[in-house]
């Protein structure tokens, strides 16, 4: 079994803000790859978790995460400090990369997802399957939301950010974030209820 890019210890530490972010960004804009490496180390896991929740599998999430940081490196000269910090810019790149992924994606099935029938099913396996089905339903329902609603709900419930943090990351007012969250949850609940009826 492949080891995940994210472990529980690093999830806790990745919530800490990068103290010298501005200095590192300026150094990276001057071509300092080591400074960009520190930005990568600080934010890679958060970007990966954000993407992983929006796509179908771990490998795709890893690939898109790599693309995000390559795109960030090659376009770092475009980044300007404003109300939106560097992490917000990375989330924007990640969100756009996920949209691009779904636009260009062809349906496939990974070999790991093909399960051969076995005579013995334990309760743990059934629970795991139920959880996977529920997550797939939630991910599918999330795709019916607006891109802003998807971003806000993912940052709120997957990243565990507060509305204030989300507003800061996305450069929006906190009231707008609360409204997006409320409308997104309502639309998500409605879509999931419709799915259960059919």
C-alpha atoms as an extended CHARMM CRD file, in Angstrom:
* protein
*
       198  EXT
         1         1  UNK       CA              0.0000000000        0.0000000000        0.0000000000  PROA      1               0.0000000000
         2         2  UNK       CA              1.3260000000        3.4420000000       -0.9250000000  PROA      2               0.0000000000
         3         3  UNK       CA              2.0860000000        5.8480000000        1.8530000000  PROA      3               0.0000000000
         4         4  UNK       CA              0.0600000000        9.0480000000        1.8200000000  PROA      4               0.0000000000
         5         5  UNK       CA              1.7260000000       12.4230000000        1.3480000000  PROA      5               0.0000000000
         6         6  UNK       CA              0.0020000000       13.5900000000        4.4990000000  PROA      6               0.0000000000
         7         7  UNK       CA              0.5000000000       12.2910000000        8.0080000000  PROA      7               0.0000000000
         8         8  UNK       CA             -1.3170000000       13.3550000000       11.1640000000  PROA      8               0.0000000000
         9         9  UNK       CA              1.6970000000       15.1010000000       12.7550000000  PROA      9               0.0000000000
        10        10  UNK       CA              2.3140000000       17.2410000000        9.7230000000  PROA      10              0.0000000000
        11        11  UNK       CA             -1.3810000000       18.1440000000        9.4110000000  PROA      11              0.0000000000
        12        12  UNK       CA             -1.1800000000       19.8530000000       12.8040000000  PROA      12              0.0000000000
        13        13  UNK       CA              2.0320000000       21.7160000000       11.9850000000  PROA      13              0.0000000000
        14        14  UNK       CA              0.8590000000       22.7790000000        8.5250000000  PROA      14              0.0000000000
        15        15  UNK       CA             -1.8530000000       24.9850000000       10.0910000000  PROA      15              0.0000000000
        16        16  UNK       CA              0.8440000000       27.2850000000       11.4520000000  PROA      16              0.0000000000
        17        17  UNK       CA              1.4190000000       30.4080000000        9.3210000000  PROA      17              0.0000000000
        18        18  UNK       CA              4.7670000000       30.8060000000        7.6100000000  PROA      18              0.0000000000
        19        19  UNK       CA              6.4410000000       33.5050000000        9.6900000000  PROA      19              0.0000000000
        20        20  UNK       CA              8.8110000000       34.8300000000        7.0290000000  PROA      20              0.0000000000
        21        21  UNK       CA              6.5570000000       34.2480000000        4.0250000000  PROA      21              0.0000000000
        22        22  UNK       CA              7.0390000000       37.7150000000        2.5200000000  PROA      22              0.0000000000
        23        23  UNK       CA             10.8190000000       37.4500000000        2.6390000000  PROA      23              0.0000000000
        24        24  UNK       CA             10.7730000000       33.9310000000        1.1620000000  PROA      24              0.0000000000
        25        25  UNK       CA              8.4480000000       34.9920000000       -1.6620000000  PROA      25              0.0000000000
        26        26  UNK       CA             10.6840000000       37.9470000000       -2.5190000000  PROA      26              0.0000000000
        27        27  UNK       CA             13.7530000000       35.6980000000       -2.5180000000  PROA      27              0.0000000000
        28        28  UNK       CA             11.9630000000       33.1200000000       -4.6630000000  PROA      28              0.0000000000
        29        29  UNK       CA             10.8960000000       35.8500000000       -7.0880000000  PROA      29              0.0000000000
        30        30  UNK       CA             14.5930000000       36.6500000000       -7.4290000000  PROA      30              0.0000000000
        31        31  UNK       CA             15.1900000000       33.0280000000       -8.4580000000  PROA      31              0.0000000000
        32        32  UNK       CA             16.1120000000       31.4980000000       -5.0890000000  PROA      32              0.0000000000
        33        33  UNK       CA             14.9360000000       27.8810000000       -5.4400000000  PROA      33              0.0000000000
        34        34  UNK       CA             15.7330000000       27.1250000000       -1.8050000000  PROA      34              0.0000000000
        35        35  UNK       CA             13.3560000000       29.8750000000       -0.6570000000  PROA      35              0.0000000000
        36        36  UNK       CA             10.6260000000       28.4450000000       -2.8900000000  PROA      36              0.0000000000
        37        37  UNK       CA             11.4050000000       25.0060000000       -1.4340000000  PROA      37              0.0000000000
        38        38  UNK       CA             10.6260000000       26.3640000000        2.0300000000  PROA      38              0.0000000000
        39        39  UNK       CA              7.3000000000       27.7220000000        0.7440000000  PROA      39              0.0000000000
        40        40  UNK       CA              6.6170000000       24.3190000000       -0.8080000000  PROA      40              0.0000000000
        41        41  UNK       CA              7.4460000000       22.5220000000        2.4490000000  PROA      41              0.0000000000
        42        42  UNK       CA              5.1630000000       24.8520000000        4.4120000000  PROA      42              0.0000000000
        43        43  UNK       CA              2.1230000000       24.6550000000        2.1320000000  PROA      43              0.0000000000
        44        44  UNK       CA              2.2960000000       21.4370000000        0.0980000000  PROA      44              0.0000000000
        45        45  UNK       CA              0.2470000000       19.3230000000        2.4950000000  PROA      45              0.0000000000
        46        46  UNK       CA             -2.5260000000       21.9100000000        2.8140000000  PROA      46              0.0000000000
        47        47  UNK       CA             -2.7640000000       22.2620000000       -0.9590000000  PROA      47              0.0000000000
        48        48  UNK       CA             -2.7030000000       18.4730000000       -1.3510000000  PROA      48              0.0000000000
        49        49  UNK       CA             -5.5780000000       17.9950000000        1.1480000000  PROA      49              0.0000000000
        50        50  UNK       CA             -7.5830000000       20.7080000000       -0.5980000000  PROA      50              0.0000000000
        51        51  UNK       CA             -7.1130000000       19.0180000000       -3.9790000000  PROA      51              0.0000000000
        52        52  UNK       CA             -7.5570000000       15.4760000000       -2.6680000000  PROA      52              0.0000000000
        53        53  UNK       CA            -11.0370000000       16.2610000000       -1.4170000000  PROA      53              0.0000000000
        54        54  UNK       CA            -12.0400000000       17.6050000000       -4.8280000000  PROA      54              0.0000000000
        55        55  UNK       CA            -10.6980000000       14.7740000000       -7.0080000000  PROA      55              0.0000000000
        56        56  UNK       CA            -11.2870000000       11.0520000000       -7.2110000000  PROA      56              0.0000000000
        57        57  UNK       CA             -8.0250000000        9.5070000000       -6.0530000000  PROA      57              0.0000000000
        58        58  UNK       CA             -4.6850000000        9.9770000000       -4.3410000000  PROA      58              0.0000000000
        59        59  UNK       CA             -2.5470000000        9.7200000000       -7.4860000000  PROA      59              0.0000000000
        60        60  UNK       CA             -4.5520000000       12.4150000000       -9.2610000000  PROA      60              0.0000000000
        61        61  UNK       CA             -4.3270000000       14.6530000000       -6.1870000000  PROA      61              0.0000000000
        62        62  UNK       CA             -0.5460000000       14.1660000000       -6.0650000000  PROA      62              0.0000000000
        63        63  UNK       CA             -0.2180000000       14.9420000000       -9.7850000000  PROA      63              0.0000000000
        64        64  UNK       CA             -2.3310000000       18.0960000000       -9.5560000000  PROA      64              0.0000000000
        65        65  UNK       CA             -0.4580000000       19.2230000000       -6.4290000000  PROA      65              0.0000000000
        66        66  UNK       CA              2.8050000000       18.9250000000       -8.3500000000  PROA      66              0.0000000000
        67        67  UNK       CA              1.3100000000       20.9070000000      -11.2340000000  PROA      67              0.0000000000
        68        68  UNK       CA              0.1650000000       23.6300000000       -8.8270000000  PROA      68              0.0000000000
        69        69  UNK       CA              3.6450000000       24.1610000000       -7.4260000000  PROA      69              0.0000000000
        70        70  UNK       CA              5.2490000000       24.0420000000      -10.8620000000  PROA      70              0.0000000000
        71        71  UNK       CA              2.7710000000       26.6460000000      -12.0760000000  PROA      71              0.0000000000
        72        72  UNK       CA              3.3780000000       28.7460000000       -8.9520000000  PROA      72              0.0000000000
        73        73  UNK       CA              7.1550000000       28.5990000000       -9.4840000000  PROA      73              0.0000000000
        74        74  UNK       CA              6.9130000000       29.5580000000      -13.1370000000  PROA      74              0.0000000000
        75        75  UNK       CA              4.4390000000       32.3820000000      -12.4400000000  PROA      75              0.0000000000
        76        76  UNK       CA              5.8850000000       33.6390000000       -9.1670000000  PROA      76              0.0000000000
        77        77  UNK       CA              6.8780000000       36.8930000000      -10.8660000000  PROA      77              0.0000000000
        78        78  UNK       CA              3.1190000000       37.6180000000      -11.2170000000  PROA      78              0.0000000000
        79        79  UNK       CA              2.3860000000       37.3160000000       -7.4850000000  PROA      79              0.0000000000
        80        80  UNK       CA              1.8200000000       40.6390000000       -5.7100000000  PROA      80              0.0000000000
        81        81  UNK       CA              1.3420000000       41.0780000000       -1.9920000000  PROA      81              0.0000000000
        82        82  UNK       CA             -2.1040000000       42.4180000000       -1.1680000000  PROA      82              0.0000000000
        83        83  UNK       CA             -4.8900000000       41.3450000000        1.1540000000  PROA      83              0.0000000000
        84        84  UNK       CA             -4.5110000000       37.7960000000       -0.1810000000  PROA      84              0.0000000000
        85        85  UNK       CA             -1.4420000000       35.9680000000        1.1700000000  PROA      85              0.0000000000
        86        86  UNK       CA              0.6900000000       33.5690000000       -0.8600000000  PROA      86              0.0000000000
        87        87  UNK       CA             -1.3190000000       30.5980000000        0.4410000000  PROA      87              0.0000000000
        88        88  UNK       CA             -4.5060000000       32.1600000000       -0.9560000000  PROA      88              0.0000000000
        89        89  UNK       CA             -2.8040000000       32.4940000000       -4.3380000000  PROA      89              0.0000000000
        90        90  UNK       CA             -1.7890000000       28.8210000000       -4.1600000000  PROA      90              0.0000000000
        91        91  UNK       CA             -5.3810000000       27.8140000000       -3.3210000000  PROA      91              0.0000000000
        92        92  UNK       CA             -6.5590000000       29.7690000000       -6.3690000000  PROA      92              0.0000000000
        93        93  UNK       CA             -4.0450000000       27.9810000000       -8.6040000000  PROA      93              0.0000000000
        94        94  UNK       CA             -5.0980000000       24.6460000000       -7.0650000000  PROA      94              0.0000000000
        95        95  UNK       CA             -8.7850000000       25.3510000000       -7.5760000000  PROA      95              0.0000000000
        96        96  UNK       CA             -8.2020000000       26.2920000000      -11.2060000000  PROA      96              0.0000000000
        97        97  UNK       CA             -6.0630000000       23.1750000000      -11.7460000000  PROA      97              0.0000000000
        98        98  UNK       CA             -8.8800000000       20.9740000000      -10.4090000000  PROA      98              0.0000000000
        99        99  UNK       CA            -11.3380000000       22.6800000000      -12.7720000000  PROA      99              0.0000000000
       100       100  UNK       CA             -8.9120000000       22.0750000000      -15.6620000000  PROA      100             0.0000000000
       101       101  UNK       CA             -8.5960000000       18.4370000000      -14.5930000000  PROA      101             0.0000000000
       102       102  UNK       CA            -12.3470000000       17.8790000000      -14.8270000000  PROA      102             0.0000000000
       103       103  UNK       CA            -12.5970000000       19.7130000000      -18.1240000000  PROA      103             0.0000000000
       104       104  UNK       CA             -9.9870000000       17.5190000000      -19.7930000000  PROA      104             0.0000000000
       105       105  UNK       CA            -10.5420000000       14.2460000000      -17.9410000000  PROA      105             0.0000000000
       106       106  UNK       CA            -11.5390000000       11.0570000000      -19.6710000000  PROA      106             0.0000000000
       107       107  UNK       CA            -13.3530000000        8.4620000000      -17.5550000000  PROA      107             0.0000000000
       108       108  UNK       CA            -11.0160000000        5.7090000000      -16.3450000000  PROA      108             0.0000000000
       109       109  UNK       CA            -10.9210000000        3.1170000000      -13.6060000000  PROA      109             0.0000000000
       110       110  UNK       CA             -7.7510000000        2.5150000000      -11.6550000000  PROA      110             0.0000000000
       111       111  UNK       CA             -6.7200000000       -1.0990000000      -11.1130000000  PROA      111             0.0000000000
       112       112  UNK       CA             -6.7220000000       -0.5060000000       -7.3670000000  PROA      112             0.0000000000
       113       113  UNK       CA            -10.4380000000        0.3490000000       -7.5710000000  PROA      113             0.0000000000
       114       114  UNK       CA            -11.3740000000       -2.9260000000       -9.2740000000  PROA      114             0.0000000000
       115       115  UNK       CA            -12.3150000000       -5.3790000000       -6.5780000000  PROA      115             0.0000000000
       116       116  UNK       CA            -12.5570000000       -9.0790000000       -7.2140000000  PROA      116             0.0000000000
       117       117  UNK       CA            -15.4480000000      -10.7810000000       -5.4900000000  PROA      117             0.0000000000
       118       118  UNK       CA            -14.4940000000      -12.6440000000       -2.3800000000  PROA      118             0.0000000000
       119       119  UNK       CA            -16.7090000000      -15.0770000000       -0.4820000000  PROA      119             0.0000000000
       120       120  UNK       CA            -15.8710000000      -13.5230000000        2.9220000000  PROA      120             0.0000000000
       121       121  UNK       CA            -16.9370000000       -9.9480000000        3.6600000000  PROA      121             0.0000000000
       122       122  UNK       CA            -16.2020000000       -8.6760000000        7.0960000000  PROA      122             0.0000000000
       123       123  UNK       CA            -18.0340000000       -5.8390000000        8.7860000000  PROA      123             0.0000000000
       124       124  UNK       CA            -14.9240000000       -3.6430000000        8.5320000000  PROA      124             0.0000000000
       125       125  UNK       CA            -14.8100000000       -4.0460000000        4.7630000000  PROA      125             0.0000000000
       126       126  UNK       CA            -18.5110000000       -3.2050000000        4.4920000000  PROA      126             0.0000000000
       127       127  UNK       CA            -18.0270000000       -0.0930000000        6.6240000000  PROA      127             0.0000000000
       128       128  UNK       CA            -15.0680000000        0.9410000000        4.4730000000  PROA      128             0.0000000000
       129       129  UNK       CA            -17.1420000000        0.5160000000        1.3290000000  PROA      129             0.0000000000
       130       130  UNK       CA            -20.0460000000        2.4850000000        2.8380000000  PROA      130             0.0000000000
       131       131  UNK       CA            -17.6590000000        5.3000000000        3.7550000000  PROA      131             0.0000000000
       132       132  UNK       CA            -16.1400000000        5.2980000000        0.2670000000  PROA      132             0.0000000000
       133       133  UNK       CA            -19.6090000000        5.4460000000       -1.3030000000  PROA      133             0.0000000000
       134       134  UNK       CA            -20.6180000000        8.3220000000        0.9920000000  PROA      134             0.0000000000
       135       135  UNK       CA            -17.4310000000       10.2540000000        0.1760000000  PROA      135             0.0000000000
       136       136  UNK       CA            -17.9760000000        9.6810000000       -3.5300000000  PROA      136             0.0000000000
       137       137  UNK       CA            -21.5570000000       10.9920000000       -3.2020000000  PROA      137             0.0000000000
       138       138  UNK       CA            -20.3820000000       14.0770000000       -1.3190000000  PROA      138             0.0000000000
       139       139  UNK       CA            -17.6400000000       14.7440000000       -3.8730000000  PROA      139             0.0000000000
       140       140  UNK       CA            -20.1430000000       14.3550000000       -6.7160000000  PROA      140             0.0000000000
       141       141  UNK       CA            -22.5980000000       16.6940000000       -4.9770000000  PROA      141             0.0000000000
       142       142  UNK       CA            -19.8040000000       19.2260000000       -4.3930000000  PROA      142             0.0000000000
       143       143  UNK       CA            -19.2650000000       19.4320000000       -8.1590000000  PROA      143             0.0000000000
       144       144  UNK       CA            -22.7860000000       20.8520000000       -8.5060000000  PROA      144             0.0000000000
       145       145  UNK       CA            -21.9130000000       23.8450000000       -6.3140000000  PROA      145             0.0000000000
       146       146  UNK       CA            -20.4130000000       27.0620000000       -7.5960000000  PROA      146             0.0000000000
       147       147  UNK       CA            -16.6250000000       27.1870000000       -7.5510000000  PROA      147             0.0000000000
       148       148  UNK       CA            -16.7210000000       29.7600000000       -4.7110000000  PROA      148             0.0000000000
       149       149  UNK       CA            -19.0020000000       27.5080000000       -2.6480000000  PROA      149             0.0000000000
       150       150  UNK       CA            -16.7180000000       24.5160000000       -3.2910000000  PROA      150             0.0000000000
       151       151  UNK       CA            -13.6780000000       26.4860000000       -2.1780000000  PROA      151             0.0000000000
       152       152  UNK       CA            -15.3300000000       27.8280000000        0.9780000000  PROA      152             0.0000000000
       153       153  UNK       CA            -16.7540000000       24.4520000000        2.0560000000  PROA      153             0.0000000000
       154       154  UNK       CA            -13.4690000000       22.6640000000        1.3960000000  PROA      154             0.0000000000
       155       155  UNK       CA            -11.4440000000       25.2250000000        3.3240000000  PROA      155             0.0000000000
       156       156  UNK       CA            -13.9850000000       25.2360000000        6.1710000000  PROA      156             0.0000000000
       157       157  UNK       CA            -14.6610000000       21.5410000000        6.6270000000  PROA      157             0.0000000000
       158       158  UNK       CA            -11.5980000000       19.8190000000        5.1650000000  PROA      158             0.0000000000
       159       159  UNK       CA             -8.9200000000       22.3420000000        6.1190000000  PROA      159             0.0000000000
       160       160  UNK       CA            -10.7190000000       23.3250000000        9.3420000000  PROA      160             0.0000000000
       161       161  UNK       CA            -10.2410000000       27.0380000000        8.7290000000  PROA      161             0.0000000000
       162       162  UNK       CA            -12.4190000000       29.6320000000       10.4260000000  PROA      162             0.0000000000
       163       163  UNK       CA            -14.5530000000       32.0090000000        8.3710000000  PROA      163             0.0000000000
       164       164  UNK       CA            -12.1010000000       34.7870000000        9.2300000000  PROA      164             0.0000000000
       165       165  UNK       CA             -9.1540000000       32.7420000000        7.9180000000  PROA      165             0.0000000000
       166       166  UNK       CA            -11.0570000000       31.8290000000        4.7500000000  PROA      166             0.0000000000
       167       167  UNK       CA            -11.9820000000       35.4550000000        4.1360000000  PROA      167             0.0000000000
       168       168  UNK       CA             -8.3500000000       36.4420000000        4.5230000000  PROA      168             0.0000000000
       169       169  UNK       CA             -7.1120000000       33.6300000000        2.2410000000  PROA      169             0.0000000000
       170       170  UNK       CA             -9.6260000000       34.3890000000       -0.5090000000  PROA      170             0.0000000000
       171       171  UNK       CA             -9.5800000000       38.1750000000       -0.1690000000  PROA      171             0.0000000000
       172       172  UNK       CA            -13.3030000000       38.3780000000        0.5880000000  PROA      172             0.0000000000
       173       173  UNK       CA            -15.3460000000       39.7760000000        3.4690000000  PROA      173             0.0000000000
       174       174  UNK       CA            -16.2990000000       37.4260000000        6.2870000000  PROA      174             0.0000000000
       175       175  UNK       CA            -20.0220000000       38.0310000000        5.6720000000  PROA      175             0.0000000000
       176       176  UNK       CA            -19.6030000000       36.9140000000        2.0700000000  PROA      176             0.0000000000
       177       177  UNK       CA            -17.8530000000       33.7550000000        3.2780000000  PROA      177             0.0000000000
       178       178  UNK       CA            -20.7050000000       32.9760000000        5.7080000000  PROA      178             0.0000000000
       179       179  UNK       CA            -23.2570000000       33.4890000000        2.9180000000  PROA      179             0.0000000000
       180       180  UNK       CA            -21.3090000000       31.2450000000        0.5120000000  PROA      180             0.0000000000
       181       181  UNK       CA            -21.0060000000       28.6080000000        3.2220000000  PROA      181             0.0000000000
       182       182  UNK       CA            -24.7240000000       28.7090000000        4.0610000000  PROA      182             0.0000000000
       183       183  UNK       CA            -25.8540000000       28.5840000000        0.4200000000  PROA      183             0.0000000000
       184       184  UNK       CA            -23.3210000000       25.8650000000       -0.3480000000  PROA      184             0.0000000000
       185       185  UNK       CA            -24.4590000000       23.6840000000        2.5580000000  PROA      185             0.0000000000
       186       186  UNK       CA            -28.1020000000       24.1690000000        1.5900000000  PROA      186             0.0000000000
       187       187  UNK       CA            -27.4060000000       23.2310000000       -2.0360000000  PROA      187             0.0000000000
       188       188  UNK       CA            -25.2850000000       20.2720000000       -0.9330000000  PROA      188             0.0000000000
       189       189  UNK       CA            -28.0200000000       18.9960000000        1.4140000000  PROA      189             0.0000000000
       190       190  UNK       CA            -30.6500000000       19.4050000000       -1.3140000000  PROA      190             0.0000000000
       191       191  UNK       CA            -28.5420000000       17.5310000000       -3.8710000000  PROA      191             0.0000000000
       192       192  UNK       CA            -27.7360000000       14.6990000000       -1.4460000000  PROA      192             0.0000000000
       193       193  UNK       CA            -31.4330000000       14.3980000000       -0.4780000000  PROA      193             0.0000000000
       194       194  UNK       CA            -32.3840000000       14.1570000000       -4.1600000000  PROA      194             0.0000000000
       195       195  UNK       CA            -29.7390000000       11.4480000000       -4.6430000000  PROA      195             0.0000000000
       196       196  UNK       CA            -31.1820000000        9.4260000000       -1.7550000000  PROA      196             0.0000000000
       197       197  UNK       CA            -34.6820000000        9.5770000000       -3.2720000000  PROA      197             0.0000000000
       198       198  UNK       CA            -33.5130000000        8.2930000000       -6.6610000000  PROA      198             0.0000000000
